[in-house]
Amino acid sequence: MVVTCSTGLLIANVLGLVAIHNSALAFLPDGPVRRAAYEIMGTGAIWVFLATYQRNSPNAVPWWQVPAYGALFAAYSYFGAVFTLWAWTRMLTKRNGWAKTPRLASRLASEPVE
């Protein structure tokens, strides 16, 4: 999701729709050249990886489905983060059991075996 949002913001920046102020590439002339450099440096590695994967994979994903898979992966990641926090909270509050109702000790379990 971060890559998708970054790509969208950077493309909007290249087109001049939004203004992102950063002096990291101050040696480049201000305008589309610097904005394109930000785009390449910000998301170039993931796009190269994606293109290489698509070219070499026997099960290549159509390009128009890539944003949907990115969004699904982001949702999956967020669910994982929520469940991890939930598990850590349960461990830190010493709620180790998963039973929803109290359990009674069985009378038979306390009797000696003959």
C-alpha positions as a printed NumPy array, in Angstrom:
array([[  0.   ,   0.   ,   0.   ],
       [  2.884,   2.334,   0.811],
       [  4.432,   1.678,  -2.598],
       [  1.094,   2.241,  -4.345],
       [  0.455,   5.485,  -2.46 ],
       [  4.04 ,   6.651,  -2.984],
       [  3.814,   5.911,  -6.673],
       [  0.522,   7.773,  -6.988],
       [  1.831,  10.783,  -5.074],
       [  5.072,  10.846,  -7.006],
       [  3.3  ,  10.626, -10.358],
       [  1.023,  13.472,  -9.23 ],
       [  4.19 ,  15.331,  -8.241],
       [  5.786,  14.72 , -11.668],
       [  2.629,  16.029, -13.326],
       [  2.654,  19.042, -11.019],
       [ -0.678,  18.211,  -9.376],
       [  0.831,  18.25 ,  -5.878],
       [  3.975,  19.889,  -4.558],
       [  6.392,  17.753,  -2.554],
       [  9.189,  19.878,  -1.115],
       [ 12.513,  18.158,  -0.592],
       [ 16.067,  19.408,  -1.131],
       [ 17.716,  15.973,  -1.414],
       [ 18.361,  16.375,  -5.166],
       [ 19.038,  20.107,  -5.151],
       [ 21.787,  19.702,  -7.765],
       [ 19.127,  18.783, -10.368],
       [ 17.113,  21.562, -11.96 ],
       [ 13.782,  22.119, -10.265],
       [ 10.807,  20.821, -12.199],
       [ 10.003,  17.604, -14.039],
       [ 13.623,  16.351, -14.088],
       [ 13.941,  16.424, -10.295],
       [ 10.436,  15.031,  -9.866],
       [ 11.186,  12.125, -12.198],
       [ 14.4  ,  11.441, -10.26 ],
       [ 12.356,  11.297,  -7.036],
       [  9.979,   8.855,  -8.713],
       [ 12.796,   6.602,  -9.916],
       [ 14.625,   6.635,  -6.584],
       [ 11.472,   6.214,  -4.523],
       [  9.785,   3.327,  -6.299],
       [ 12.167,   2.247,  -9.038],
       [ 13.464,  -0.847,  -7.23 ],
       [ 10.022,  -2.342,  -6.695],
       [  9.039,  -1.698, -10.31 ],
       [ 12.252,  -3.356, -11.579],
       [ 11.555,  -6.337,  -9.321],
       [  7.961,  -6.528, -10.528],
       [  8.964,  -6.354, -14.194],
       [ 11.624,  -9.048, -13.694],
       [  9.152, -11.272, -11.881],
       [  6.528, -10.781, -14.581],
       [  9.005, -11.601, -17.334],
       [ 10.329, -14.776, -15.677],
       [  7.221, -16.124, -13.973],
       [  5.23 , -18.931, -15.577],
       [  2.13 , -17.42 , -13.921],
       [  2.524, -13.747, -14.775],
       [ -0.134, -11.392, -13.453],
       [ -1.795,  -9.053, -15.976],
       [ -0.563,  -5.489, -15.42 ],
       [ -4.052,  -4.159, -14.816],
       [ -4.43 ,  -6.554, -11.824],
       [ -1.206,  -5.469, -10.1  ],
       [ -2.8  ,  -2.565,  -8.13 ],
       [ -5.54 ,  -4.884,  -6.858],
       [ -2.974,  -7.419,  -5.663],
       [ -1.043,  -4.588,  -4.006],
       [ -4.169,  -3.448,  -2.163],
       [ -5.013,  -7.018,  -1.095],
       [ -1.476,  -7.558,   0.185],
       [ -1.672,  -4.298,   2.138],
       [ -4.976,  -5.368,   3.726],
       [ -3.455,  -8.759,   4.572],
       [ -0.478,  -7.   ,   6.173],
       [ -2.726,  -4.732,   8.222],
       [ -4.756,  -7.713,   9.455],
       [ -1.502,  -9.396,  10.462],
       [ -0.452,  -6.297,  12.4  ],
       [ -3.808,  -6.115,  14.208],
       [ -3.735,  -9.799,  15.17 ],
       [ -0.11 ,  -9.552,  16.299],
       [ -0.969,  -6.602,  18.562],
       [ -3.956,  -8.531,  19.861],
       [ -1.763, -11.545,  20.681],
       [  0.897,  -9.388,  22.369],
       [ -1.792,  -7.661,  24.439],
       [ -3.144, -11.015,  25.569],
       [  0.343, -12.216,  26.503],
       [  1.241,  -9.022,  28.373],
       [ -2.015,  -9.06 ,  30.342],
       [ -1.392, -12.755,  31.124],
       [ -4.562, -13.924,  29.43 ],
       [ -3.105, -17.225,  28.293],
       [ -6.26 , -19.27 ,  27.919],
       [ -8.573, -19.129,  24.935],
       [-11.633, -20.57 ,  26.71 ],
       [-14.592, -18.195,  26.703],
       [-16.281, -19.741,  29.746],
       [-14.831, -20.724,  33.128],
       [-13.913, -24.38 ,  33.465],
       [-14.691, -26.495,  36.511],
       [-12.298, -29.146,  37.703],
       [-13.7  , -32.594,  37.229],
       [-14.356, -34.585,  40.392],
       [-13.063, -37.724,  38.698],
       [ -9.716, -36.109,  37.976],
       [ -9.036, -35.62 ,  41.696],
       [ -9.891, -39.197,  42.734],
       [ -7.053, -41.732,  42.999],
       [ -6.838, -44.488,  40.437],
       [ -7.255, -48.014,  41.847]])
